[in-house]
């Protein structure tokens, strides 16, 4: 028996078509394979720079989140709901805070325009075109018409991409116009939006199609589009409004901090040499030294930062983090306690403080740890780390039922449904059925059981 093969041309077009299908799938669900970065200082900055824009878009700041994704590529996007996702690479690539505001304004235009739903319509049609051309190509190949099969697949690939980009271009233009109006109404210059788009376009011209610049894939740029946007924005009264200096200083700190956290330490130390004694440079080096397991060098940088700004909760948080993660939890308590107080018990900082109290393994700190962590999860329930720490302190205090409930909360957040169900049932068995905690455990069990049934997973 012999199998007729279509030759290299057919194989090439088949590979290209399958690659297109993969690309479409990634564009439709971009969050699934990526991780979220949580940082109190960064989240506070993103909330502050976006709040006037969210209001200008007719949305509620309480319902819109700006979420940071750990990804070095330059991109931002929205999916269903009212969340804007920004890649860490976009923050480190932006020249100033105004450029980030321009991107956020553009993405809010997608939310206000309901583009996530409409993109799914375009994605669905593009996928159908691709699948039909794939099936037709395979049928022709099986009949021995290899070249014809390759041609059909190539046409299907082109049609699918054209169909998808037709949706994208219309939506991008609409988001541009909406975003520029939000900037104008908020009294914020749109110069950063233009500058950011021009920077991306110049990078495309210099390097060709660069896979690290994902923004160019999900936000097709053109000279005409940028020219139209520039004409509209330059006519705005807010165009010459200077950048808020306080926000810019905060942005420079966050940008340096992020570089120190996500980039290779060698690269960070080269970008921020020890001869640079500015606050952002010290911040970046502190994270780089800590990441490289040089705690004393990291602490030297944090102490210099605290000497310059003794009441900066984020500098104190970093000192506590370095001490805690280098095995000195007792020493970490003082800076973390002060950071928690100065930040108004910010949940992420408080959860690290609670962690330090627990890590001392000294029972005298357990009551305080429980109090701190319960307050943290009451304000931010979507914090698996805080739930883990709360479960730990409950277990050490001998309250196994509430330790199980904290574990159920953690596994519910991370969508580990069999474990969420198991621990919720353990909690229900040991908590008074009339107590609010029992009702919460019941809710988790119900959601987990439904998710297991839906996905077909078996309990283990």
N, C-alpha and C positions, 0 to 999 in steps of 0.2 A: 504494500500500500504506500502511495506517495501523497504528500501534502503539497499543494501548489502554494507557492509563496509569492507575495506581491512585489518583492524587491525592496531596495533601500528607500526609494521614494515613498512607497506606501508606509513603511515603518516610520519614516520621519514624520509624515503628516499625522499618523496615528498618535505618535508621541506628542506632537504639538497640540493636537486636539484634546488629548487627555490632560495635558498641562493647562490648557485653557479652562477645562472643566474644574480642575483643582484651583485655579486662580479665582474663578467665579465663586467657588465655595468659600474660599478664604475671605473674599471681599464681602460675602453675605454674612459671615459669622466671624468677624475679626478678633473677638475677645477670647474665644474658647481656648486657645493654646497659649495664652499670655497671662502673666501674673501681675497683680496690682501691688504698687508700692504705697505703703502707708507711712506718713511722716507728719507729725503735728504742725511743724513750721511750714512745710510745703502746702499742706491742705489749707492752712489759715491764709497764706498768700493767694492761692488760687481762688479761694472763696471771696476774698476782698477785691481782687481785680476783676472778678466776673460779676459780682453782685449788681453794679449799676447797669451792666449790659443785659443781664437776665431780666431786670425790671423793665428796661427799655424795650425788650422783646415781648413784653406783656406776659411774662412767666413769673412764677413765684420762686424766689431764691431758696425757699424751704424745700422745694420739690426738684431742684436741678442740682446735680452734683458734677464737679469737675474731677475726674478720676485719673490718676497717674499710672501709666502702664510701664513696666520694666522692659523696655525695648529700645535698642540704640538707633533704630531707623527713625527718620523724620516723618512723623505722621500724626494725624488727629482724626477722629471719626465719631459718629453717633450711631447707635443702633436703636432698637425699639425702646421706648421710654424717654426719659428726659435727662440722660447722662451724656456728658461729653468726655471722651477718652483721649488723653494726650500721652504720646510716647515720651519717655525720658529723653530720647534723642532729639526731640523737637525743642525741649527746654535748653539742653546744652548747646544747640545750634543757634538759638535765637540771640540776637545782638542786644536786645533790651526788652523790658517788660511790655512795652507798647506792641511789639511784634506778637507776643503771646496773646495779648488782648485782641489783636486783629484776628488771630486764628480762632479764638473762642467766639468772637462775634460772628464769624462765618459759620461755625458749627451750630451756633444757636439758631442761625437762619435755617439750617436743615431741620432742627427740632420744631421750630414754629411752623415750617412748611410741611411737616409730616412726611419728609422725604424718605425716612427709613422704610415706611410702608410702601411707598411708590417704587423705591429701589428694588424691593423684593418682587414687585410685578415685573420690572425689567429683567431681573435676574432669572425669574421663572421662564420668561419667554426665551431668553438667551440660552438657557440650559436645554429647553425643548429643541431649539434649532440645532444645538451641538449634538444632542443625543440622536436626533433624526439623521443628521449627516453621518454620524458614527455608524449607525445601523445600516444605512444605505451603503456606506463604504465597505463595511464588512461583507455585506451581501455580494457586492461586485467583486470583491477580492476572492470570495469563495467560488465565484463563477469563472475566475481566471482573469478578470479585467483589472489587473493591478494598477495600471496608470489611471484608469477611469476612477477607481476607488480613491486613489490619492487626490485626484482633482475634486471629487465630491467632498472629501473631508476638508480640503483646503478652503473650498467655498463656504462650507458650513462654519469653519473656524472664523473666517472673515465676517460672515453674516452675524454670527453670535456676538462677536466683539463689537461690531458696529451697532447692533441693536442695544447692547448694554451701554455703550458710551453715549448713544443718543439720549438715553435717560439721564446719564451722569452729567452731560454738558448743560442740559436744560436746568437741572437741579443746582449745579454749581453756580451758574449765572444768577439764578434766583437767590441763592444763599449769599452771593457777593453783595447783591443790592440790599438784601435784608440786613446783612451784617454791617454794611456801611451806614445804614440808617440808624442802627442801634448805637453805633459809635457816636454818630452826630447827636442823637437825642441824649446820650449820656455825657456829652461834653468832652469826649475823648477823641484825640486825633486818630484819623484812619491811616496816617502815614506808615505806621508799623505794618498794617496789613499789606500795603503796596510793597514796602521794602522786603517783606518776607517772601512774597510771591516772586518778586524780581530776583531775589537771591536764589531761589529754587530754579527759576528758569535759566539763570546764568550757569548754574551747576550742570543742568541738563545739556546746555550748549557745549560746555567745556569737556564733559566726560561722556556724553552720549547718554543712553538709558542706564541709570545707576540703580541697582536693586536696593541700595540702602536708602534711597529717597522714595519711600512708599507713597508720600503725599502726591507725587507726580502720577501715580497709578490711580489712586482713589479720587484725586482732584485734578483732572486733566487741565493743564494750563495752556494758554495761548497768548500771543502778543496782543491780539485784538481784545481779548477778555481783560487783560491787565490794563490796556490803554483806556478802555471804557470805564473801568473801576477807578483808575487814576483821575480821569476827567471829573467824575462825580465827586470823589473824595476831596480833590483840591478846591472844589467850589464850596465845601462845607465851612462854616464859621469856625468849627473846632479844629480845622486842619493844623493851624499854627499853635495850638494849645501845647505847652511844654509837658514833658513827662513828669509825673509826680515824683519828686526826688526821694521821698521816703519809701515809696513802692519800689523804685529802681534799686535802692540800696538793699531792700529785702530780697529782690529778685537776684541780685548779684550774689548774695549769701546762699540762697537756695540753689542757684546754678552751680556754684563752687562745691557746695555740700553734696549735690547730686553727682557731680563729676567724681568726687572723692569716694562716693559710695559704690557707684556702678562701674567706673572705669578701672582699667588695670593700674595699680598703684604707681608703677614706673612712669606711665604716661601722665598721671596726675602730678607727680613730683617734678616732672619735666615742665609741665604747663604752669605749675605754681612753685617756682624754685624758692629755696629758703631765704634768698635775698629779698623776696617780696614779703614784707611784713604787714600787708593790708589784711583787713578782717576776712574778706573772701579767701585769700590765699592761705591764711592760717586754718580756716575752716576746712578747706579742701585737704590740706596736708594732715590735719588731725585724723580725718577719716582714712586717708591713704596709709598713714602709719599704723592706725589701729587694724586696718584690714591686712597689713603686712606683719602683724604680730610684734609690733614695737610699741608696747603700751606706754613706756616712759616718754618716748618722743611724742606720742599722741597727747599724753597728759600735759606735756610742756606747752603744746600749742593751745590746748583748752584753757590752761591757766592764764596764758597771755590774753586770750579772748575774754575770759571772765574779769581779768584785771581792767580791761578797757570798758566792759559793760557788766558790772557785778550783778545786775538784776535781770539779765537776759535769760529767760527760762530755758531757751533752746541750747545755750552754751552750757548751762548747768546740767541739762539733760544729757548732753554729750559726755561731760565729765563723769557723770554717774554711770553711763553706759560703758565707757572704757573701763572703769573700775570694776563694775559688775562682771563684764565679760572676760576680764583678766583674772577672775577668781578672788576679788576683794569686795564682797557684798556689803560687809559692815561699813567700809569706807564709802561705799556708794550711797548709803542711806541719806546722809546729810545733803549732798547736792540734789538728789532726786526728791527729797522731801521739800526743799526750797523751790525747786522747779515746778513741782505739783502745785504748791501754794501760789506762786507767781503767775502760773498759767490758768488759775481758776479751776484747778483739778481737771485739766484737759485729759480726756480718757486715755489717749495713747501714752502720755507721760505718766499718768497715774498707774497704768498697768505695769510699766517698767519699775516704778517705785514699789508696787506690790510684789513684783518678782524679786526685787532685792531683799525685801523683808523676809520673804519665804526662804531665799537662798542662804540666809544666815543659819538656818536650821535651829534657830533659837525660839522656843515657844513663846517667849515674852513679846515677840513681834507679830504673832499670828492673828490676834484680835484686830490689830491695826491693819494688817494685810487684808483681812476679810472685809473690813469697813471700806478701805480704799478701793478694792477690786469690785465690790458690790456697787459702789458709786460709779465706777468706770463703766460697767456693763449696763447700768441703768441709763446712761447717757449715750452709749454707743454699743448697741447689742451685736453689731456686725464686726466683732473683734474676737476671732477664735483664740488668739494668744491670751487675752484677758480671761476668757472662759476656762482655758486650760489652767491658768494660774489659780483661779478661784476654786476649781475642782481640786487642785493640789492642796490648798489650805484647808478646804473642807475635809479632805481625807486625813490630813494630819491632825485635825481636831476631832476626828472620829465620827463625823457626820457623813456616813457613806451614801445615804440616800441623796443628799444635796450634791455630793461629789458626782454621783451618777447623773443628776440633772444637769450639772455644769458640762459634763462630757457630752450629754445628749445635745445641748445647745451648740457645742463646738462642732459636733459631727453633722448637725442640721445645717449649720452655716457652710460647711465644706461639702455638703451633699453626699456624705457617706451614709446612705440611708439605712443599710442593715445595722450599722453600729449605732446610729441615732435611735433606731427603734429599740434595740437591745437595752441601751442605757436608760431610755425613757421608761421602759417597762420596769427596770430595776428601781428607778426613782419612785414610780407610782406604787410599787409594793411596800415602800418604807415611809411614805409621806401621808399625812392625814388627808383623806379625800376631800375634806372641806377647805383645805388650804389652797391659796392661789398657786403655789408651786406645783401642787398635784395637777391642777387644771392646765398649767403650762406644759407639764410632762405629757399629759393626755393629748394636747394639741400637737406636740412634736411627734408623738407616736402615730397620730392620725395622718399627718403629712408624710411621714416616712413610709408608712404602710402603703399609702396611695402611690407614692413614687416607686416603691418596689414592685407593686402590681403593674404599674404602667410600663416600666422598663423590663419587666420579666426577670429581674434579679431574684435569686433565692437567698433567704437568710442563712447566715453561716454561724 
